[in-house]
């Protein structure tokens, strides 16, 4: 159990009861791997300096909020101590949920707090990440959290010497295979991450942040071009039809706008976007986040352009009644206006894409259909 506290360390309520509302559903929040590592390290140094075993510890998050977090497997041996925290992800579908994150802490004769990763914590092999090449994959915010919380305990006990901290995740090596880490050049384990200390279920920010990390890695590999596509179906189409392969590909899900923004910031020269007509027709309407929760006017756009190129009222009604864009395309083919409509969709989608990058990146768009292949 971990508890939310106010700045005076008075317990208010269990974080397990904290939630956010998404799509009308209450979803429980959790804590990041960075918060778990911080709690383990803070508890270990507190036990080491006090000589007492504890079962919970207070941790201050980046925004100043304080949590009380339960500690497991506490152990003290002379100038060393260790313990672990059980990761809690709330309702977020996180592969790290339930894992144990350990901290092994010892006192030394330096005057610094040093942090490294042990078993199950990945090592960085590519530039462009938050951690330098060769270092443990413990991001800058968790590093700062650990140091600040550990320093606070040292100050409370009047300790002025050095502290050596090793973060370990025994299950990390196997779990890492289910994450983006191998693709990002992080080998041997998971990353210790988190910018707020709290996990929000299906956090859009976390997804967008992971895209930015991938793009920085692509840039550091020396690529000036990106191949961007929405998901696995588009990737399969690219593999089978276009035969394009490389380490500069990026699956952007629904976040085309954010990817274009960051491509501009990183000064990429070119971006090739490959997407199904069902996604790209939304872009043609100016929609840069194509999730259905943000809107769905696919048939309206297709019906509008069909009318522009001669479709009568009954054809427009038929398109508007279509369930899928594949079905609507069949109607356009039957009416012999498919090329004109698709060309218009492509033109408008490219207009909004180029507008988003301020015409500073060379862009190319390929629109495809599962049944008809490349459409534009």
C-alpha positions as CSV (number, residue, x, y, z in Angstrom):
1,X,0.0,0.0,0.0
2,X,1.2,3.5,-0.7
3,X,-0.6,6.6,0.7
4,X,-0.9,10.2,-0.4
5,X,0.2,12.7,2.2
6,X,0.2,16.5,2.5
7,X,3.3,18.5,2.8
8,X,3.3,18.0,6.6
9,X,3.4,14.2,6.0
10,X,-0.2,13.7,7.3
11,X,-1.7,10.7,5.6
12,X,-4.8,11.7,3.6
13,X,-5.9,8.7,1.5
14,X,-4.6,5.6,-0.3
15,X,-3.4,6.3,-3.8
16,X,-5.1,3.1,-4.8
17,X,-8.3,5.1,-4.5
18,X,-7.0,7.9,-6.6
19,X,-8.3,7.8,-10.2
20,X,-8.7,9.8,-13.4
21,X,-11.8,9.7,-15.5
22,X,-11.4,8.7,-19.1
23,X,-14.3,8.0,-21.5
24,X,-16.7,8.0,-18.5
25,X,-14.7,5.3,-16.6
26,X,-12.8,5.7,-13.3
27,X,-9.3,4.4,-13.8
28,X,-6.9,4.0,-10.8
29,X,-3.5,5.7,-10.9
30,X,-0.2,4.0,-10.0
31,X,3.4,4.8,-9.3
32,X,6.4,4.9,-11.8
33,X,9.5,2.7,-11.7
34,X,11.3,5.9,-10.8
35,X,9.2,6.3,-7.7
36,X,9.7,2.7,-6.7
37,X,13.5,3.0,-7.0
38,X,13.4,6.2,-5.0
39,X,11.3,4.6,-2.2
40,X,13.6,1.6,-2.0
41,X,16.8,3.8,-1.9
42,X,15.3,6.2,0.6
43,X,14.1,3.4,2.9
44,X,17.5,1.7,2.7
45,X,19.5,4.8,3.6
46,X,17.0,5.5,6.4
47,X,17.5,2.0,7.9
48,X,21.2,2.2,7.5
49,X,21.5,5.5,9.3
50,X,18.9,4.8,12.0
51,X,19.8,1.1,12.5
52,X,16.1,0.3,12.5
53,X,14.0,-1.9,10.2
54,X,11.1,0.0,8.7
55,X,8.0,-1.1,6.7
56,X,7.2,2.1,4.9
57,X,8.9,5.3,3.8
58,X,7.9,8.8,2.8
59,X,8.9,9.9,-0.7
60,X,8.6,13.4,-2.2
61,X,7.6,13.6,-5.8
62,X,8.8,16.2,-8.4
63,X,5.8,18.4,-7.8
64,X,6.4,18.4,-4.0
65,X,3.6,16.0,-3.1
66,X,4.6,13.2,-0.6
67,X,3.7,9.6,-0.7
68,X,4.0,6.9,2.0
69,X,5.1,3.7,0.2
70,X,5.3,0.2,1.7
71,X,8.7,-1.5,1.9
72,X,9.5,-5.2,1.5
73,X,12.4,-7.5,2.4
74,X,14.3,-4.9,4.5
75,X,17.8,-5.9,5.4
76,X,20.7,-4.2,7.3
77,X,24.3,-5.5,7.4
78,X,26.9,-3.1,8.8
79,X,27.5,-0.3,6.3
80,X,25.0,-1.8,3.8
81,X,21.2,-2.0,3.6
82,X,18.7,-3.1,1.0
83,X,14.9,-3.4,0.5
84,X,12.4,-3.4,-2.4
85,X,9.1,-1.9,-3.5
86,X,6.4,-3.7,-5.4
87,X,5.5,-1.8,-8.5
88,X,1.8,-0.8,-8.7
89,X,0.5,0.4,-12.1
90,X,-3.2,1.0,-11.2
91,X,-5.3,0.4,-14.2
92,X,-2.5,1.1,-16.7
93,X,-1.7,-2.0,-18.8
94,X,2.0,-1.9,-17.9
95,X,4.2,-5.0,-18.1
96,X,6.1,-3.8,-15.0
97,X,3.0,-4.1,-12.7
98,X,3.8,-6.2,-9.7
99,X,7.5,-6.5,-10.2
100,X,10.0,-5.9,-7.3
101,X,12.4,-3.0,-7.6
102,X,15.4,-3.2,-5.2
103,X,17.9,-0.7,-3.9
104,X,21.2,-1.8,-2.4
105,X,22.8,1.1,-0.4
106,X,26.2,1.4,1.2
107,X,28.1,4.2,2.8
108,X,31.5,5.2,1.4
109,X,34.2,7.8,2.0
110,X,33.3,10.1,-0.9
111,X,31.1,13.1,-0.5
112,X,28.6,12.3,-3.3
113,X,25.5,10.2,-3.9
114,X,26.2,7.8,-6.8
115,X,23.5,5.8,-8.5
116,X,24.0,2.8,-10.9
117,X,21.9,0.0,-12.3
118,X,22.3,-3.6,-11.4
119,X,20.6,-6.8,-12.5
120,X,17.6,-6.2,-14.8
121,X,18.2,-2.5,-15.3
122,X,19.1,-1.8,-19.0
123,X,22.3,-0.2,-20.3
124,X,22.2,2.5,-23.0
125,X,24.0,1.8,-26.3
126,X,22.5,4.5,-28.5
127,X,22.7,8.3,-28.4
128,X,19.5,10.3,-28.3
129,X,18.1,8.9,-25.0
130,X,17.8,10.6,-21.6
131,X,20.8,8.7,-20.3
132,X,24.4,8.8,-21.7
133,X,25.7,5.9,-23.7
134,X,27.2,3.2,-21.4
135,X,25.1,4.4,-18.4
136,X,22.3,2.5,-16.7
137,X,18.9,3.3,-18.2
138,X,17.8,5.4,-15.2
139,X,16.3,8.6,-16.5
140,X,17.2,12.1,-15.2
141,X,14.0,12.7,-13.2
142,X,14.3,9.5,-11.2
143,X,18.0,10.2,-10.7
144,X,17.1,13.6,-9.3
145,X,14.3,12.2,-7.2
146,X,16.6,9.5,-5.6
147,X,19.3,12.0,-4.9
148,X,17.0,14.6,-3.3
149,X,15.1,12.1,-1.1
150,X,18.3,10.3,0.0
151,X,20.0,13.6,0.7
152,X,17.1,14.7,2.8
153,X,17.5,11.6,5.0
154,X,21.2,12.1,5.2
155,X,20.7,15.7,6.4
156,X,18.1,14.6,9.0
157,X,20.7,12.2,10.5
158,X,23.7,14.6,10.1
159,X,25.5,12.2,7.8
160,X,28.0,14.0,5.5
161,X,29.8,11.1,3.8
162,X,29.1,9.4,0.4
163,X,26.3,7.0,-0.5
164,X,26.5,4.4,-3.2
165,X,23.1,3.2,-4.6
166,X,22.5,0.2,-6.9
167,X,19.0,-0.3,-8.3
168,X,18.1,-3.8,-9.4
169,X,15.1,-5.4,-11.0
170,X,15.5,-9.2,-11.0
171,X,12.7,-9.7,-13.6
172,X,13.9,-6.8,-15.7
173,X,15.9,-8.7,-18.4
174,X,12.9,-10.8,-19.4
175,X,10.4,-8.0,-19.1
176,X,12.5,-5.8,-21.4
177,X,11.7,-8.0,-24.3
178,X,8.1,-6.9,-24.1
179,X,9.1,-3.2,-24.2
180,X,10.6,-0.8,-26.8
181,X,14.0,-1.0,-25.1
182,X,15.7,-3.4,-27.5
183,X,14.5,-1.2,-30.4
184,X,15.9,1.9,-28.6
185,X,19.3,0.3,-28.0
186,X,18.7,-0.3,-24.3
187,X,20.0,-3.8,-23.5
188,X,19.8,-6.1,-20.6
189,X,16.8,-4.8,-18.8
190,X,14.0,-2.3,-18.3
191,X,14.3,1.5,-17.8
192,X,13.7,3.3,-14.6
193,X,11.5,6.2,-15.8
194,X,8.8,8.7,-14.9
195,X,8.5,12.5,-15.0
196,X,5.8,13.0,-12.3
197,X,6.2,9.9,-10.2
198,X,2.6,8.9,-10.8
199,X,1.3,6.6,-13.6
200,X,-1.9,7.8,-15.2
201,X,-3.7,4.9,-17.0
202,X,-3.1,5.0,-20.8
203,X,-1.3,8.3,-20.4
204,X,-1.2,10.1,-23.8
205,X,1.8,12.0,-22.5
206,X,3.7,8.8,-21.9
207,X,2.9,7.5,-25.3
208,X,4.0,10.8,-27.0
209,X,7.2,10.9,-24.8
210,X,8.1,7.4,-26.0
211,X,7.6,8.6,-29.6
212,X,10.0,11.5,-29.0
213,X,12.6,9.1,-27.6
214,X,12.4,6.9,-30.7
215,X,12.7,9.9,-32.9
216,X,15.8,11.2,-31.1
217,X,17.4,7.7,-31.5
218,X,16.6,7.7,-35.2
219,X,18.2,11.1,-35.5
220,X,21.3,10.1,-33.5
221,X,21.8,7.1,-35.8
222,X,22.4,9.6,-38.6
223,X,19.1,9.4,-40.4
224,X,17.6,12.6,-41.9
225,X,14.4,10.9,-43.1
226,X,11.6,9.1,-41.2
227,X,9.2,6.4,-42.4
228,X,6.0,7.0,-40.3
229,X,2.9,4.9,-40.2
230,X,0.0,4.5,-37.8
231,X,0.2,0.9,-36.7
232,X,0.8,-2.8,-37.4
233,X,-1.5,-3.0,-40.3
234,X,0.3,-0.3,-42.1
235,X,3.6,-1.9,-41.2
236,X,2.5,-5.1,-42.7
237,X,1.4,-3.3,-45.9
238,X,4.8,-1.6,-46.1
239,X,6.7,-4.9,-45.7
240,X,4.6,-6.7,-48.3
241,X,4.0,-4.0,-50.9
242,X,6.7,-1.3,-50.6
243,X,9.5,-3.5,-49.3
244,X,11.0,-0.5,-47.4
245,X,13.1,-1.6,-44.4
246,X,15.3,0.4,-42.1
247,X,15.9,1.6,-38.5
248,X,14.2,4.9,-39.3
249,X,10.7,3.6,-39.2
250,X,8.2,5.0,-36.6
251,X,4.8,3.8,-35.6
252,X,2.9,6.9,-34.5
253,X,-0.5,5.4,-33.5
254,X,-2.9,8.4,-33.6
255,X,-0.3,11.1,-32.9
256,X,0.6,12.3,-36.3
257,X,0.6,16.0,-35.3
258,X,3.0,15.5,-32.4
259,X,5.3,13.5,-34.6
260,X,5.3,16.2,-37.2
261,X,6.0,18.8,-34.5
262,X,9.0,16.9,-33.2
263,X,10.3,16.1,-36.6
264,X,10.4,19.8,-37.2
265,X,12.1,20.4,-33.9
266,X,14.8,17.8,-34.6
267,X,15.3,19.2,-38.1
268,X,14.6,16.1,-40.1
269,X,14.8,16.7,-43.9
270,X,12.1,14.3,-45.1
271,X,9.2,12.3,-43.8
272,X,7.3,9.6,-45.7
273,X,3.8,8.8,-44.2
274,X,2.1,5.6,-45.2
275,X,-1.5,5.2,-43.9
276,X,-4.8,3.5,-44.6
277,X,-7.5,5.6,-46.2
278,X,-9.5,5.3,-43.0
279,X,-6.8,7.3,-41.1
280,X,-5.7,9.6,-43.9
281,X,-9.2,10.8,-44.7
282,X,-9.3,12.2,-41.2
283,X,-6.1,14.0,-41.8
284,X,-7.6,15.4,-45.0
285,X,-10.2,17.0,-42.7
286,X,-7.4,18.6,-40.6
287,X,-7.5,16.0,-37.9
288,X,-3.9,15.4,-36.5
289,X,-5.0,13.1,-33.7
290,X,-7.0,10.4,-35.5
291,X,-8.4,8.6,-32.5
292,X,-12.1,8.0,-32.8
293,X,-12.7,9.6,-29.5
294,X,-11.7,12.9,-31.1
295,X,-14.1,12.6,-34.0
296,X,-15.1,10.6,-37.0
297,X,-16.1,12.4,-40.2
298,X,-14.6,9.9,-42.6
299,X,-17.8,9.3,-44.6
300,X,-18.7,13.0,-44.5
301,X,-15.3,13.9,-46.2
302,X,-15.7,11.2,-48.8
303,X,-19.3,12.1,-49.4
304,X,-18.4,15.8,-49.8
305,X,-15.7,15.1,-52.4
306,X,-17.9,12.6,-54.2
307,X,-20.6,15.3,-54.6
308,X,-17.9,17.7,-55.8
309,X,-17.1,15.3,-58.6
310,X,-20.7,14.6,-59.6
311,X,-22.2,12.2,-57.2
312,X,-25.9,12.7,-56.8
313,X,-28.0,12.8,-53.7
314,X,-28.6,9.0,-53.5
315,X,-24.9,8.2,-54.0
316,X,-24.0,10.7,-51.2
317,X,-26.5,9.1,-48.9
318,X,-25.1,5.6,-49.7
319,X,-21.6,6.8,-48.9
320,X,-22.8,8.3,-45.6
321,X,-24.4,5.0,-44.7
322,X,-21.2,3.1,-45.3
323,X,-19.7,1.4,-42.3
324,X,-16.1,1.3,-43.5
325,X,-14.0,3.4,-45.9
326,X,-13.3,0.2,-47.8
327,X,-17.0,0.0,-48.5
328,X,-17.1,3.6,-49.5
329,X,-14.2,3.2,-51.9
330,X,-16.2,0.4,-53.7
331,X,-19.0,2.9,-54.2
332,X,-16.5,5.5,-55.6
333,X,-15.1,2.9,-58.0
334,X,-18.6,1.9,-59.1
335,X,-19.4,5.5,-59.9
336,X,-16.0,6.0,-61.7
337,X,-15.0,8.9,-59.4
338,X,-12.5,7.0,-57.2
339,X,-9.4,8.7,-58.7
340,X,-10.8,12.3,-58.4
341,X,-11.9,11.8,-54.8
342,X,-8.7,10.1,-53.6
343,X,-6.6,12.7,-55.3
344,X,-8.6,15.4,-53.4
345,X,-8.2,13.5,-50.1
346,X,-4.5,13.2,-50.7
347,X,-4.2,16.8,-51.7
348,X,-5.9,18.1,-48.6
349,X,-4.1,15.6,-46.3
350,X,-0.8,16.8,-47.7
351,X,-1.9,20.4,-47.2
352,X,-2.5,19.9,-43.5
353,X,0.7,17.9,-43.1
354,X,2.8,20.5,-44.8
355,X,1.1,23.3,-42.8
356,X,2.0,21.5,-39.6
357,X,5.7,21.4,-40.5
358,X,5.5,25.0,-41.8
359,X,6.7,23.6,-45.2
360,X,10.2,23.1,-43.8
361,X,10.3,19.4,-44.2
362,X,9.9,17.5,-47.5
363,X,6.8,15.3,-47.1
364,X,5.4,12.4,-49.0
365,X,2.1,10.6,-48.4
366,X,1.1,7.1,-49.5
367,X,-2.6,6.2,-49.0
368,X,-3.6,2.6,-49.3
369,X,-6.6,0.3,-49.1
370,X,-6.6,-3.3,-47.9
371,X,-8.5,-4.4,-50.9
372,X,-7.1,-2.1,-53.6
373,X,-3.5,-1.4,-52.5
374,X,-2.0,2.0,-53.1
375,X,-4.7,4.6,-53.9
376,X,-2.9,7.8,-54.7
